[in-house]
């Protein structure tokens, strides 16, 4: 019985993972530094500047059908976080409001 309780608590802990310090949203990086995204995704695979804004891109999942994650910066902080691709592949990295 004790082991079932421990497993249940571990399962609930995984569901409460947030990207913005307890806001209740998963992968909500808006207003955070790029380093917060890199903790979750690792170093970006592409970096470009468009109209003076830094855009960072990651490719996750399968090579033939990747989930593309783009982060646009406003100065030193994340302005937007967007995933594109198959929702089954992008699921771990999608933004989800709490």
N, C-alpha and C positions, 0 to 999 in steps of 0.2 A: 504494500500500500504506500509506503514511504517513497519508493522509487517512482510510482505513478504520479505522486504529487510533485516530485522533482522534475519529471519529464513535462508535466503540464506547465509548471512555472517557466521552464526553459522555452517551451513553445510560445508562451505569451510574451516573453522577453524579445524573441525574434520579431514578433508582430509589431512591437512598439518602436522599432528602429526609425529614427527620423533624420532628416538631413539638415535641420536648422535648430538644433539645441532644444528640442522639446516642443516645437510648434504643432506637432501632430501630423505634419506633412512629410511624406517620404520624398527625398531628393529635392527639397525646397532650398536651393542655394542662393536665391536672390538676396543681394545685399551682403553676401559673404565673400571673403577673398578667394582667389583661384585655388589656393592651397587646400581649402575645404573640399573642393570638387576632386582635386588630385588624390586626396586621402581615399575617396570612394572609387575613383576610376583609374588612378595611376597617371603617368605623364601623358599629355595629349599627343596624338599622332600627327596632327596638322595644326599649324598656327598661321593666321593671316590677318592682315589689317585691311578693313573695308571702311571707307569714309572716316578714317582716324580711330576706328574702334577695333580692338583685338577680338578675334573670333578663334576659339579653340575647338578642335574636333577630335572625337574618339570613335573608333569602330569596334563594336563588341558583337559577340555571337559568331555566326558562321561566315566564312569568307564569301560564299556565293550569295548570301542573304543577310547582310549585317544590320545591326541596329546602329544608326548614326546618331551621335550625341553632339550637339553644338551648344557652346556656351559663349554668349556675347558679354563683353565687359563694358562697364561704365567706369572708366578710370581703373582703380585697383579692385573694384568689386563687381560681382556677377550681376548683370542686368537681366539676362534671360537664359533659360535652360530649356532645351528642346530636344526631343527624341523623334526620329523618323525611322520607319521600317515596320516589319511584322510585329504586332503587339505581343505575340507569344515569345519572340526573341527579345524585344525591348522591355518586357515586363519588369525585370529587376532594376532597370535604370530609369523608368518613367517617373515623371513627377506625379505625385498623388496628393491632393489636398487632404488634410486631416479631418 
